[in-house]
C-alpha cells in the first residue's frame, strides 16, 4: 500500500516569536509581527531569477496575508548582500522590506515597520477597481 505525503496546512507552517531565529534582530522582528497579529513564514523558499538563472532565495519573513511581502534583515544597509537582495526582489517584482541595524535603533521602530508594511500592501492591491456598467 502506498502512503501519500500530505504537505502541512499553512496554519501548521506558521511560526511564532519563540522559534529559534538566527539573530536577536530576527527574533525582535518576529515578536513585532506577532504583536500586530501578522502571520508569517520563516525562511520561506522562493523561486527567483538571478542573472538569468533560476535559484531559490530564502526571505527571513514571508507574509502570506500581505500578498507575499518579504522582510529581510541584513546587518548593514551599504553591504553587497543588501544590494543583491534589493536587486533580486525588484527584478522579480516581489514586494519587500529590507531591514538593517540602523532601521531597528531607537524606540518606535516596530510602529515604523508596521506602517511601511501597510503602505506597501495598500499600494500593491491585487484587486481592480469595480467598473460601472450601463
Kinemage of the C-alpha trace (Angstrom):
@kinemage 1
@onewidth
@group {chain A} dominant
@subgroup {mainchain}
@vectorlist {calphas} color= white
{ca unk a 1} P 0.000 0.000 0.000
{ca unk a 2} L 1.286 3.421 -0.934
{ca unk a 3} L 1.222 6.291 1.546
{ca unk a 4} L 0.683 9.807 0.354
{ca unk a 5} L 2.780 12.530 1.909
{ca unk a 6} L 0.431 15.430 2.513
{ca unk a 7} L 2.123 18.788 2.874
{ca unk a 8} L 1.183 20.572 6.089
{ca unk a 9} L -1.524 23.199 6.059
{ca unk a 10} L -0.469 26.839 6.061
{ca unk a 11} L -1.531 27.202 9.696
{ca unk a 12} L 0.785 24.339 10.670
{ca unk a 13} L 3.760 26.019 8.971
{ca unk a 14} L 3.325 29.440 10.563
{ca unk a 15} L 5.850 30.250 13.258
{ca unk a 16} L 5.624 32.261 16.430
{ca unk a 17} L 8.010 34.502 18.363
{ca unk a 18} L 9.534 31.597 20.359
{ca unk a 19} L 11.052 29.925 17.284
{ca unk a 20} L 14.890 29.702 17.310
{ca unk a 21} L 15.870 32.546 14.971
{ca unk a 22} L 19.333 33.194 13.525
{ca unk a 23} L 19.740 36.531 15.317
{ca unk a 24} L 18.217 38.571 18.103
{ca unk a 25} L 17.134 41.127 15.482
{ca unk a 26} L 15.172 38.478 13.597
{ca unk a 27} L 13.598 37.407 16.901
{ca unk a 28} L 12.632 41.061 17.521
{ca unk a 29} L 11.011 41.315 14.091
{ca unk a 30} L 9.119 38.063 14.734
{ca unk a 31} L 7.922 39.373 18.082
{ca unk a 32} L 6.767 42.613 16.427
{ca unk a 33} L 4.859 40.734 13.697
{ca unk a 34} L 3.259 38.528 16.321
{ca unk a 35} L 2.265 41.533 18.451
{ca unk a 36} L 0.459 43.052 15.433
{ca unk a 37} L -1.205 39.711 14.635
{ca unk a 38} L 0.568 39.352 11.279
{ca unk a 39} L 1.096 35.676 10.343
{ca unk a 40} L 4.437 34.829 8.757
{ca unk a 41} L 6.595 32.004 7.488
{ca unk a 42} L 10.262 31.980 8.491
{ca unk a 43} L 12.908 31.309 5.807
{ca unk a 44} L 10.302 30.548 3.147
{ca unk a 45} L 11.983 29.271 -0.054
{ca unk a 46} L 11.042 31.345 -3.096
{ca unk a 47} L 11.985 30.696 -6.706
{ca unk a 48} L 13.625 33.763 -8.275
{ca unk a 49} L 15.605 34.627 -11.386
{ca unk a 50} L 19.094 35.977 -10.730
{ca unk a 51} L 21.469 36.756 -13.591
{ca unk a 52} L 19.241 34.798 -15.964
{ca unk a 53} L 19.254 31.649 -13.825
{ca unk a 54} L 16.600 30.187 -11.581
{ca unk a 55} L 17.561 29.900 -7.937
{ca unk a 56} L 15.979 29.670 -4.512
{ca unk a 57} L 16.009 32.722 -2.250
{ca unk a 58} L 15.081 32.491 1.426
{ca unk a 59} L 13.301 35.543 2.767
{ca unk a 60} L 13.670 35.892 6.530
{ca unk a 61} L 9.938 36.530 6.838
{ca unk a 62} L 7.258 35.821 4.254
{ca unk a 63} L 3.863 37.413 4.918
{ca unk a 64} L 1.177 35.377 3.112
{ca unk a 65} L -1.634 37.728 4.169
{ca unk a 66} L 0.252 40.733 2.739
{ca unk a 67} L 0.338 39.476 -0.876
{ca unk a 68} L 3.560 37.559 -0.228
{ca unk a 69} L 5.513 40.542 1.038
{ca unk a 70} L 9.013 39.621 2.232
{ca unk a 71} L 11.042 41.059 5.100
{ca unk a 72} L 14.789 40.508 5.208
{ca unk a 73} L 17.150 41.565 7.975
{ca unk a 74} L 20.614 42.497 6.738
{ca unk a 75} L 23.074 43.975 9.219
{ca unk a 76} L 24.452 46.813 7.084
{ca unk a 77} L 22.421 48.752 4.536
{ca unk a 78} L 25.509 49.601 2.474
{ca unk a 79} L 26.681 45.981 2.096
{ca unk a 80} L 26.868 43.906 -1.078
{ca unk a 81} L 24.339 41.469 0.408
{ca unk a 82} L 21.826 44.295 0.919
{ca unk a 83} L 22.244 45.486 -2.675
{ca unk a 84} L 21.947 41.914 -4.011
{ca unk a 85} L 18.726 41.243 -2.073
{ca unk a 86} L 17.269 44.591 -3.151
{ca unk a 87} L 18.002 43.816 -6.820
{ca unk a 88} L 16.582 40.292 -6.605
{ca unk a 89} L 13.315 41.494 -5.091
{ca unk a 90} L 12.981 44.354 -7.590
{ca unk a 91} L 13.874 42.219 -10.617
{ca unk a 92} L 11.383 39.519 -9.596
{ca unk a 93} L 8.657 42.009 -8.641
{ca unk a 94} L 8.466 40.706 -5.082
{ca unk a 95} L 7.311 43.331 -2.582
{ca unk a 96} L 9.943 43.504 0.137
{ca unk a 97} L 11.153 45.478 3.114
{ca unk a 98} L 14.851 45.289 3.826
{ca unk a 99} L 15.712 45.986 7.452
{ca unk a 100} L 19.157 46.896 8.723
{ca unk a 101} L 20.587 47.507 12.171
{ca unk a 102} L 20.072 51.231 11.570
{ca unk a 103} L 16.307 50.719 10.972
{ca unk a 104} L 15.955 48.971 14.318
{ca unk a 105} L 17.557 51.634 16.506
{ca unk a 106} L 15.585 53.735 18.897
{ca unk a 107} L 12.067 53.461 20.202
{ca unk a 108} L 9.199 53.128 17.785
{ca unk a 109} L 10.945 51.107 15.064
{ca unk a 110} L 8.181 48.493 15.330
{ca unk a 111} L 5.467 51.042 14.537
{ca unk a 112} L 7.549 52.409 11.638
{ca unk a 113} L 7.972 48.906 10.213
{ca unk a 114} L 4.243 48.227 10.583
{ca unk a 115} L 3.442 51.477 8.740
{ca unk a 116} L 5.859 50.523 5.929
{ca unk a 117} L 4.169 47.133 5.602
{ca unk a 118} L 0.737 48.747 5.490
{ca unk a 119} L 1.823 51.276 2.842
{ca unk a 120} L 3.381 48.637 0.595
{ca unk a 121} L 0.356 46.365 0.970
{ca unk a 122} L -2.122 49.135 0.155
{ca unk a 123} L -0.127 50.309 -2.854
{ca unk a 124} L 0.134 46.787 -4.320
{ca unk a 125} L -3.503 45.785 -4.157
{ca unk a 126} L -4.201 42.894 -6.499
{ca unk a 127} L -7.825 43.823 -6.870
{ca unk a 128} L -9.149 46.016 -9.647
{ca unk a 129} L -11.441 48.910 -9.061
{ca unk a 130} L -15.070 47.958 -9.728
{ca unk a 131} L -16.378 49.071 -13.097
{ca unk a 132} L -19.795 50.566 -13.540
{ca unk a 133} L -21.763 49.261 -16.492
{ca unk a 134} L -24.811 50.753 -18.101
